[in-house]
Every structure is written in structure tokens, then in C-alpha cells.
């Protein structure tokens, strides 16, 4: 699977950069400085069968995560295991236990997930790339880049139509931003208070602020819903709950929905006030996106446990549904699996060592992985998992950063599918896929984060 393009002219590069800036496809350097988000000069080839399968199984993953989040005994057993080795997960778990209501029904929960996939090139059989789809992770909190990826899709569509180098029919539409905004609005309406606002929980120094601001603006222009923005630490001082009904209020405004764009990494809880803010939100009757239970479902250990034989069947009755999900799993192993660990020590290039962290830059590869694995105390095993190293097919592209275009380089791509699910207890009220994020990086790069400058935004060019 390979596409090759001519080196874009300086005029073509400038046009693309100007349009990216004009459309608001931006990232902040500081509060007073910003630049365009990095992106590819052209869409990258991606197999249509794998793309369609990723969209289809989003519905299955939504149902699975919702049911796991509602199964307190299973969730507590797996998370307690992680918490014994990971202090951050332990704090999240304790906050979940502290806020789980015993005397009233759980409020509805909204999931805005993004399931990320690489293609295992060796698994493609007879040209059927759907067999090669392998889930890297599922993000259950702060699934970012929906707004910016929609803008890049529009930019690539325009350039393809304007310059005629690509048939725009093979570039799928990408309503990720509008889909996520409509999902937030749907949950807000379900709350049923016309004057209530949506709370965005944010990081203090957010580089990806424009991705959030686009959503905030569309919530108002499309649905007439106002947004307030606060950090977790600010909420401990400025938010309160009504004594009679646990309704959440911020400076005399009732909050219908709490949308977390922070809270997934230890640095978001820099003091006890932040933890107090998180507990306050979770105690409230506002709909959470996500609930603490949903967030805990996104741990790497949970991903590994769900891939074990017979576990999916505990939550899903449809055998075909279980088969679809299981076909997307890469090899995932506990560290107390001695055979798997021995294989990783002997062939470290075939495995990745992953902790319970989001945001990129936390995994260990190759000899770094081997040394860490050989030296790790057994008490730390539950805080990590082993995953087979996925080797995707190589493509080729030009990467544009800070107004400058690279030479053509070998690249690999990771597909993310945004989805939403709104649940009331065990009942799924809404469940659908929303759009995509394609991230492309140099073939030699291990990590895949855009903010970390490892990868750039891209669009899929679907090929058969």
C-alpha cells in the first residue's frame, strides 16, 4: 500500500499553510503565540475495508465500555489490581469508590471515545486489510483533535478539487467536530434544564485550545448552549452542590454536563484542591463525559483483561459482535505471564511495555523496554502490560510544520475513530460513530502524539 506525490511547489505549500491558518487549524505555543497544527501536504493511502471496519466496530466498543463501566464488581477487581502498583490509578479508583452513590440512581453518562488503530501489515490476507486492523488503545477521556481533524479534511478536499491531483470521491467526509458537538448537545438536552451550561474542565496551559474553542463556538451557534471553562483546582473554590439535589452550580449557573479535557494525567492534579474538584464533580447530578467509571475502563490493564479468552462474553451476548471486537485485538499480555515476558526479553523489538498513562511519551521500546522489564519488581507488574509491536505498511508523504515542508519521507499512519454513547444505567440511549482522526509520522518515530511533535494531522485516501 503506497502512494507517491510530486514535491509540492512553494506556492502550493504557502496556499495550504494560509488556508490552515484562515480556517483556525491552530495550536498555541504560548498565550500570546500560535501557529498552524502540523499536517501532511497530501492525504495518505488507507485501505477502505479497514476504514469501514473501524467505523463499524465503534458501536460494539461503545456498548462494551458502557457495560463494563456499569459492572462495579468487575471494574473494581481489575482496577484494584492496577491501583496496587500505580498511585495515580489508585487515587482515581478511590475517588470512584468515594463518589459512587449508594442511596440514589446513577445519573446518565456520556462517552466521547476515540479508538486508535494501526494496521499489522503481515496480517493482511489476499488483499483484505480489514484482517490487519489492530487496536492500539481506546481513549475514554479527553479524546482530542476532532475539530482540527475536520478542518484538515476540508482543506485536503479543497486542494484535491482545486488542483485535481486526487479524486475527492476517495476522501471520506469527516464530521468529527459537528458529531462531538451534537453529542454534547444531546446530553445537555437529556438533562432537561434550558438555562444550564456545559462545563469544560481544562488544563491551565492548554496548547490544543483551538480544538476546544471551535467546539465551544459551535455549541452556541448550532444549539444555543453556553460553555464555561475551569481547571479542576478552580472548581474546588468556585463550584458547589445544592444540598437537596446534588445539582452542580458555578457562580450561580447550573451545570448540565461536565466535559473533561483534563484529568487524565497526574500533572492535572498538582495539589489536593484538584482532587477535591474532581470528587465534587463526580458527586453531582450533572452528566459526566466521562464518568470516573468510564475513565477507568480506558486503562491499558483493562484493555489487556478484556482481550483474555471468554471475557467479552461476560458483557456481550452476540457471538459475532465478540468476534468482530476480538479480531481487532493485538497480542496483550500480563507481566506475570512468564512465557510472554521471556519472549519479550529475547526479542524486545517485537513488544511494547505500556504503563497506565494517557497523553503519549510513556511507552518503552526495544532495549529500554528490555532493561526495564528485567529490573522490574514483581509488585509493579499490575501497573504495566506487554503489547505486541505493530508494524504498519509504509507510505510516503511531505510533513508541514511551522510553515515549512519536509522532503518526501517514509511514513506510517494511525487511524482514530471518534464515537459517542449516552447511557442511562444499562440502557444505551444513543450509540454512533462520529468521524475520524488520521495521524501520520516518520516511519522511524515510535510515539504518535501531535502535541509532542511526533506526528502530524492527516486525511485518509481510501484505496481498494
C-alpha positions in Angstrom: 0.0 0.0 0.0 1.9 3.0 -1.3 1.2 6.4 -2.8 3.8 8.8 -4.1 3.3 12.5 -4.8 5.4 15.2 -6.5 7.2 17.6 -4.3 4.7 20.4 -3.7 5.7 23.8 -5.1 6.5 26.7 -2.7 3.2 28.3 -3.8 1.2 25.2 -3.1 2.8 24.9 0.4 2.1 28.6 1.1 -1.5 28.1 0.0 -2.0 25.2 2.3 -0.5 27.0 5.3 -2.5 30.1 4.6 -5.7 28.1 4.4 -4.9 26.2 7.6 -4.4 29.5 9.4 -7.5 31.0 7.9 -9.7 28.0 8.9 -8.5 28.1 12.5 -6.4 24.9 12.3 -4.2 26.2 15.1 -2.2 25.2 18.1 -0.9 27.5 20.8 2.8 27.9 21.7 2.1 30.4 24.5 -0.8 32.5 25.5 0.4 35.2 23.0 1.7 33.0 20.2 0.2 30.3 17.9 0.9 28.5 14.7 -0.9 26.1 12.4 -1.2 22.5 13.6 1.3 20.3 11.7 -0.2 18.4 8.8 0.6 16.4 5.7 0.8 18.1 2.3 -1.4 15.3 0.8 -3.8 12.6 2.1 -2.2 9.3 2.8 -3.4 6.0 1.4 -5.6 3.9 3.7 -7.4 0.7 2.9 -11.1 1.2 2.5 -12.0 -2.2 4.1 -10.0 -1.4 7.3 -11.5 2.1 7.5 -15.1 0.8 7.2 -14.5 -1.9 9.8 -13.1 0.6 12.2 -16.3 2.7 11.8 -18.5 -0.3 12.3 -16.8 -1.7 15.4 -17.1 1.7 17.2 -20.7 0.8 18.0 -19.5 -2.5 19.5 -16.8 -0.9 21.6 -19.2 1.7 22.9 -21.6 -1.0 24.1 -18.7 -2.9 25.7 -17.3 0.0 27.6 -20.7 1.1 28.8 -21.4 -2.4 30.2 -18.0 -2.7 31.8 -18.4 0.7 33.5 -21.8 -0.4 35.0 -20.4 -3.7 36.3 -19.0 -2.5 39.6 -17.6 -5.8 40.8 -15.6 -6.4 37.5 -14.4 -2.8 37.3 -13.4 -2.8 41.0 -11.5 -6.1 40.7 -9.4 -5.1 37.7 -8.8 -1.5 38.9 -7.8 -2.6 42.4 -5.2 -4.8 40.8 -3.8 -1.7 38.9 -4.1 0.5 41.9 -1.8 -1.7 44.0 1.1 -0.7 41.7 0.1 2.7 40.3 -0.5 5.6 42.7 -2.4 7.8 40.2 -4.8 5.0 39.3 -5.2 4.3 43.0 -6.4 8.0 43.5 -8.8 7.7 40.6 -10.1 4.4 42.0 -10.5 5.8 45.5 -12.4 8.8 44.1 -14.7 6.5 42.2 -15.4 4.4 45.4 -16.0 7.6 47.4 -18.5 9.1 45.0 -20.4 6.0 43.9 -23.9 6.8 45.2 -25.4 4.2 47.5 -28.8 5.9 48.1 -29.7 7.2 44.6 -29.6 6.2 41.0 -26.5 6.9 38.9 -27.0 10.0 36.6 -26.7 9.4 32.9 -23.2 9.1 31.4 -21.8 10.4 28.1 -18.9 8.7 26.4 -17.0 10.6 23.7 -14.4 8.0 22.8 -11.6 7.6 20.3 -10.4 4.1 19.4 -7.0 4.2 17.8 -5.7 1.6 15.3 -2.6 0.6 13.4 -2.5 -1.9 10.6 -0.4 -5.1 11.1 0.9 -5.4 7.6 1.7 -9.1 8.0 -1.9 -9.9 8.9 -3.4 -8.7 5.6 -4.5 -11.8 3.7 -5.5 -11.9 0.0 -5.6 -8.1 -0.1 -8.2 -8.0 2.7 -6.8 -5.3 5.0 -9.8 -5.5 7.4 -8.0 -8.5 8.9 -5.0 -6.3 9.7 -6.8 -3.7 11.9 -5.2 -3.7 15.4 -6.4 -1.5 18.3 -3.6 0.5 19.9 -5.8 1.9 22.7 -9.3 3.3 23.4 -9.4 6.8 24.8 -12.3 7.2 27.1 -11.4 10.7 28.3 -10.4 13.9 26.5 -10.5 12.5 23.0 -8.9 15.4 21.2 -8.4 16.8 17.7 -12.0 16.3 16.5 -12.3 19.9 15.4 -8.9 20.2 13.9 -9.1 16.9 12.0 -12.4 18.0 10.5 -10.7 21.2 9.3 -7.8 19.3 7.7 -10.3 17.0 5.9 -12.0 20.1 4.4 -8.6 21.5 3.5 -7.5 18.3 1.7 -10.8 18.1 -0.1 -10.4 21.7 -1.3 -6.9 21.2 -2.5 -7.8 17.9 -4.3 -10.7 19.6 -6.1 -8.7 22.8 -6.8 -5.6 21.2 -8.2 -7.0 17.9 -9.5 -4.2 15.6 -8.2 -6.6 13.4 -6.2 -10.2 12.3 -6.9 -12.1 13.8 -4.0 -14.5 10.9 -4.1 -11.9 8.7 -2.3 -11.6 11.3 0.5 -14.2 10.4 3.1 -16.2 13.2 4.8 -15.2 13.9 8.4 -17.9 15.3 10.6 -15.9 14.7 13.8 -16.4 18.2 15.2 -20.1 18.5 14.5 -20.7 15.0 15.7 -19.0 15.6 19.0 -20.8 18.9 19.5 -24.1 17.3 18.7 -23.4 14.5 21.2 -22.7 17.1 23.9 -25.9 18.9 23.0 -27.9 15.7 23.1 -26.7 15.0 26.7 -27.4 18.6 27.6 -31.0 18.3 26.4 -31.3 15.0 28.3 -30.5 16.8 31.5 -33.6 19.0 30.8 -32.7 22.4 32.1 -32.9 25.1 29.4 -30.7 27.7 31.3 -28.0 25.3 32.3 -24.4 25.5 30.9 -21.8 22.9 29.8 -18.6 22.9 31.9 -15.3 22.3 30.0 -12.7 21.0 32.5 -9.4 22.2 31.1 -5.7 22.3 31.8 -4.1 25.5 32.9 -1.7 25.8 29.9 -3.5 24.2 27.1 -1.7 24.1 23.7 -4.6 22.5 21.9 -7.0 25.2 23.0 -8.4 26.0 19.5 -9.7 22.4 19.1 -11.8 23.1 22.2 -12.8 26.7 21.3 -14.2 25.5 17.9 -16.4 23.1 19.8 -17.4 25.8 22.3 -18.3 28.2 19.4 -20.4 25.6 17.6 -22.3 24.7 20.7 -23.5 28.2 20.8 -24.1 28.9 17.1 -25.7 25.5 16.4 -27.5 24.8 19.7 -27.5 28.0 21.7 -25.7 26.3 24.6 -23.2 28.3 26.7 -19.9 26.9 27.9 -17.8 27.8 31.0 -14.2 26.8 31.3 -12.4 25.9 34.6 -9.5 23.9 35.8 -10.0 21.2 38.5 -8.3 23.4 41.1 -10.5 26.3 40.3 -13.6 24.2 40.7 -12.8 23.3 44.3 -13.2 27.0 45.1 -15.9 28.2 42.7 -18.3 25.3 42.3 -20.8 23.9 44.8 -23.6 21.3 45.1 -27.1 22.1 46.2 -27.8 20.4 49.5 -31.1 18.8 48.4 -30.5 17.5 44.9 -26.7 17.5 44.3 -27.2 19.9 41.4 -23.9 21.5 40.3 -23.6 25.2 40.3 -20.7 27.5 39.2 -21.1 31.2 40.2 -24.9 30.9 40.1 -25.0 28.9 36.9 -26.4 25.4 36.9 -24.2 22.9 35.1 -26.0 20.2 33.0 -22.9 18.5 31.6 -19.2 18.2 32.6 -16.9 17.6 29.6 -13.4 16.6 30.7 -10.5 17.9 28.5 -8.2 17.4 31.6 -8.0 14.9 34.4 -6.2 12.1 32.6 -2.7 12.7 33.7 -1.1 13.2 37.2 0.0 16.7 36.3 -3.6 17.8 36.1 -3.9 17.1 39.9 -1.0 19.2 41.1 -2.4 19.6 44.5 -5.2 18.3 46.7 -7.6 21.1 45.5 -7.7 19.4 42.1 -8.7 16.1 43.6 -11.3 17.8 45.6 -12.7 19.4 42.5 -12.9 16.1 40.7 -14.7 14.5 43.6 -17.1 17.4 43.7 -18.0 17.0 40.0 -18.4 13.2 40.4 -20.8 13.7 43.3 -23.1 16.0 41.3 -26.2 15.2 39.3 -24.6 16.7 36.2 -23.9 14.3 33.4 -20.2 13.5 33.2 -18.2 13.0 30.0 -16.8 10.7 31.1 -17.7 9.3 34.5 -14.9 8.1 36.6 -16.0 4.5 35.8 -15.8 5.2 32.1 -12.3 6.7 32.6 -11.1 3.7 34.4 -12.3 1.5 31.6 -9.7 3.2 29.4 -6.7 1.8 31.3 -4.2 -0.4 29.5 -4.7 -3.1 32.0 -8.5 -3.1 31.3 -7.7 -3.4 27.6 -5.5 -6.4 28.2 -8.0 -8.1 30.5 -10.9 -7.6 28.0 -8.7 -9.4 25.4 -8.4 -12.5 27.5 -10.4 -15.6 26.4 -14.1 -15.6 27.4 -14.1 -12.1 29.0 -16.0 -10.3 26.2 -18.8 -12.9 26.5 -19.4 -11.8 30.1 -20.7 -8.5 28.7 -21.9 -9.2 25.2 -24.4 -11.9 24.1 -23.8 -11.6 20.4 -21.0 -14.0 19.3 -20.5 -12.2 16.0 -20.1 -8.9 18.0 -17.4 -10.6 20.2 -15.7 -12.0 17.1 -15.6 -8.5 15.5 -14.0 -7.0 18.6 -11.6 -9.8 19.2 -10.3 -9.6 15.6 -9.1 -6.1 16.4 -7.1 -7.0 19.4 -3.3 -7.1 19.2 -1.4 -9.5 21.4 -1.8 -8.3 25.0 -0.1 -9.9 28.0 0.2 -9.7 31.8 3.6 -9.3 33.2 3.0 -12.4 35.4 2.8 -14.4 32.1 6.3 -15.8 32.3 6.3 -17.1 28.7 5.3 -13.7 27.3 7.9 -11.9 29.3 10.6 -14.4 28.3 9.7 -13.8 24.6 9.9 -10.1 25.1 13.3 -10.3 26.8 14.6 -12.5 23.9 13.1 -10.4 21.1 12.4 -6.9 22.6 11.9 -5.4 19.1 8.6 -7.4 18.9 7.0 -5.9 22.0 6.0 -2.6 23.7 5.8 -2.1 27.5 2.9 0.2 28.4 2.0 1.9 31.8 -1.5 3.1 32.8 -1.0 6.6 31.2 -2.6 8.7 28.5 -1.1 11.6 26.5 1.9 9.9 24.8 5.6 9.6 25.6 5.1 6.9 28.3 5.8 3.6 26.5 9.1 1.7 26.4 10.5 0.1 23.4 13.4 -2.1 22.4 16.4 -2.2 24.7 14.8 0.4 27.0 11.8 -2.0 27.4 14.1 -5.0 27.9 16.1 -3.3 30.7 13.0 -2.0 32.5 11.3 -5.4 32.3 14.4 -7.3 33.5 14.8 -4.9 36.5 11.1 -4.5 37.4 10.0 -5.6 40.9 7.0 -8.0 40.8 5.0 -5.6 42.9 5.0 -3.2 39.9 3.7 -5.8 37.4 0.0 -4.8 37.6 0.8 -1.3 36.6 2.1 -2.3 33.2 1.2 -4.5 30.2 3.1 -6.0 27.3 1.7 -5.5 23.8 2.9 -6.9 20.6 4.7 -4.4 18.4 2.5 -3.5 15.4 4.3 -3.0 12.1 2.1 -1.0 9.7 2.6 -0.7 6.0 4.8 2.1 4.8 3.5 5.0 2.8 5.2 8.3 1.8 4.3 12.0 2.3 5.5 15.5 3.0 5.1 16.9 6.5 4.4 20.6 7.0 5.4 22.2 10.3 5.7 25.9 11.2 5.2 26.9 7.6 8.0 24.6 6.3 7.6 21.5 4.2 9.9 18.4 4.7 11.3 16.4 1.9 9.3 13.3 1.0 9.9 10.7 3.7 8.7 7.2 4.5 5.7 7.4 6.8 3.2 5.3 8.8 -0.3 6.2 9.9 -2.6 5.6 12.9 -6.4 5.9 12.5 -8.6 7.1 15.3 -12.4 6.7 15.2 -14.5 9.1 17.3 -17.7 7.8 18.7 -20.4 8.7 21.2 -22.7 6.8 23.6 -25.2 8.2 26.0 -26.4 5.8 28.7 -29.0 5.7 31.5 -27.9 2.8 33.6 -27.6 -0.3 31.5 -29.6 1.3 28.7 -27.9 2.9 25.7 -29.9 5.8 24.6 -27.6 6.8 21.7 -24.7 5.0 20.1 -22.9 6.0 16.9 -19.6 6.7 15.2 -18.8 10.4 14.6 -15.7 10.8 12.4 -12.0 10.2 12.2 -8.5 11.3 13.1 -5.6 10.2 11.0 -2.1 10.8 12.4 1.0 10.3 10.3 4.6 10.2 11.4 8.0 9.3 10.1 8.5 5.6 9.9 11.3 5.7 12.4 9.2 7.5 15.1 7.9 5.4 18.0 5.4 7.7 19.6 2.3 9.1 17.9 1.4 12.3 19.7 0.7 15.5 17.8 1.2 17.9 20.7 4.5 16.1 21.4 5.6 16.8 17.8 5.9 13.1 16.9 3.1 13.0 14.4 1.0 15.4 12.2 -2.6 15.6 11.2 -3.5 13.7 8.0 -6.6 12.6 6.0 -7.2 9.1 4.6 -7.3 8.5 0.9 -9.3 5.3 0.6 -7.9 2.6 -1.6 -9.3 -0.8 -2.5 
